[in-house]
Amino acid sequence: MMPDLGKYAVAVLSSYGASLALLIAVIALTLWQGRRVKRQLDEVEARQGKQDG
């Protein structure tokens, strides 16, 4: 159920949309950086001759 926002509907809904977009961007950036760091760590470990475990 959505409350009646009256003349503020556009401002409120666009704020929700912007917040959601920023949250998605932060999550995507975090996942991207995590994968990049893991790949770099794997390369360093491979150079040092270490194995998983």
C-alpha positions in Angstrom: 0.0 0.0 0.0 1.4 3.4 -1.0 0.5 6.5 1.0 -0.9 9.5 -0.8 2.1 11.7 -1.3 0.3 14.6 -2.9 2.5 17.2 -4.6 5.6 15.6 -3.1 5.2 12.3 -4.9 7.8 13.1 -7.6 10.4 14.2 -5.1 9.9 11.3 -2.7 9.8 8.6 -5.4 12.8 10.1 -7.2 14.7 10.1 -3.9 13.8 6.5 -3.4 15.0 5.7 -6.9 18.3 7.6 -6.4 18.9 5.8 -3.1 18.2 2.4 -4.7 20.6 3.2 -7.6 23.3 4.3 -5.2 22.9 1.1 -3.1 23.2 -1.0 -6.2 26.3 0.9 -7.3 28.0 0.4 -3.9 27.2 -3.3 -3.9 28.4 -3.7 -7.5 31.6 -1.8 -6.7 32.3 -3.9 -3.6 31.8 -7.2 -5.5 34.0 -5.9 -8.4 36.8 -4.9 -6.0 36.5 -8.1 -4.0 37.0 -10.2 -7.2 39.9 -8.0 -8.3 41.7 -8.4 -4.9 41.1 -12.1 -4.8 42.6 -12.5 -8.3 45.6 -10.4 -7.3 46.0 -12.5 -4.1 45.8 -15.7 -6.1 48.6 -14.4 -8.5 50.8 -13.5 -5.5 50.3 -16.9 -3.9 51.0 -18.7 -7.2 54.3 -16.8 -7.6 55.2 -17.9 -4.0 54.4 -21.5 -4.8 51.6 -21.8 -2.3 48.6 -24.0 -2.9 45.0 -23.8 -1.6 44.4 -25.4 1.7 
